[in-house]
Amino acid sequence: MAAAKQVMPSEEPLSPFSRLFSMPGQDCFNIITIGCKTEGNVHAIVEGLKNTLINHPRFSSILETGLGEHKVKAKWIPTTVKVEDHVIVPDIDPNIENPDQFLEDYTTNMALSPMDKSKPLWEFHLLQLKTSYAGSVAVARFHHSLGDGMSLMSLLLACTRKTCDLEALPTFVVPKKSKASPICWSLIAWFWFIVRLLFHTCVEVFKSMVIVCFARDNVTPLKGKPGATISVNKFIHRIFSLDDVKVVKNAMNMTVNDVLLGVVQAGLSRYLSQKFAGKPIKLSIGYVLFPLWIRLEEDTLEYIRRAKITMDRKKLSLEPIFSFALLKFTMKVFGLKALKNLVNSIFSRTSVIFTNVVGPDEEISFFDHEISYIAASSCGVPQGLTIHIQSYVKKVIINLAVDLNVVPDPHHLCDLIIDSLNSMKSAVVEMGSYKLDV
């Protein structure tokens, strides 16, 4: 396949959030680990990137921050990209004793290394390394100024194809549509939906403002020591069955998101019960600002019930739009430093970042490499624990990014989260009211 000719785009101004993430001391990266079933082919990946990724303007542009001695407008400056300079293939001993540990250490060192800003801010590391889950591994690092995690993941998946049809893009699970109702009932339902939307938006906006301005999470081991600088310095991931999640989901008539959030809460509760004895604990999630109330040693299924209530309120709210508008207003009126202070204030008042992304529901390949799993996370924000969950076909991949000074035993925390799912599955099996769908 011949390489596509690179078209030089025009200069593009930086968005407010690109400017925020490119500030000195505020470098943030998205780290995406792709496990492949076969040995990596460097030539195929380089040629594939030439035909896809660098056609996006930001992946073929240099970041001009406008923060140097010569004050210029922050912008993306088009440049000619030599893809080979962005694809790194380290020399690895094929007989390495612990490949999984090596991958964790390599990913961590890569994430914490500075990125050369004299060229486009992305790179791929191809590891000819056979791990517990893959025959070889590709680790992509993208600077957060290129885009948020969701857009970067979507762009990366656009470079993949179905293994059953090498010309077809991946497909994703879509929610089932409810049956149509009579017009009169539809109007009543629509009116009731608007009322609930306005009510929950007001409640969630008020809660968000309280968190930003006044409230703080309880002091727990997840907050770190007072005055200590918090930064991610360890990445781990684990894979478990999506079918196990669906068993619990169907038995309780809830969604996969409800179950995963409940499982994370239960795992955190078990972890904190071993580290912290006392009253109920409030944990807030940094990006979306809703509280997780953790009660120690309660019924495991109760976590899912409360997770559903929380998620339902959040889905019936325009608070995320308000939060985005608030950040944009702060940037426009008070400037970049005020926006940075506001974002850091949010993270300083919360304990955990939690994200959950739906992945392809069919096997896909990445430039002729069949994918075994995809694990994503981020680093660069002052948070001691980031939990990212990604689905892929029949698998669920949980990725923890931690500060070892805050969570010194991330493998143990990951075990507790998965054990919580197993406990929930056992509980619903005993109830005898479960079924498995596809």
Buried (B, 14 or more C-beta within 10 A) or exposed (E): EEEEEBEEBEEBEBBBBBBBBBBEEBBBBBBBBBBBBEEBBBEBBBBBBBBBBBBBBBBBBBBBBBEEEEEEEBBBEBBEBEBEEBBBEEEBEEEEEEBBEBBBEBBBEBBBEEBEBEBBBBBBBBBBBBBEBBBBBBBBBBBBBBBBBEEBBEBBBEBBBBBEEEEEBBEEEEEEEEEEEEEEEEEEEEEEEEEBBEEBBBBBBEBBBEBBEEBEBBEBBBBBEEEEEBBBBBBBBBBBEBBBBBBBBBBBEBBBBBBBBBBBBBBBBBBBBBEBEEEEBBBBBBBBBBBBEBBBEEEBBEBBBBBBEBBBBBEBBBBBEBBEEBBBEBBEEEEBEEBBEBBEEBBBBBBBBBBBBBBBBBBBBBBBBBBBBBBBBBBBBBBBBBBBBBBBBEBBBBBBBBBEBBBEBBEEBBBBBBBBBEBBBEBBEEEEEBEEEE
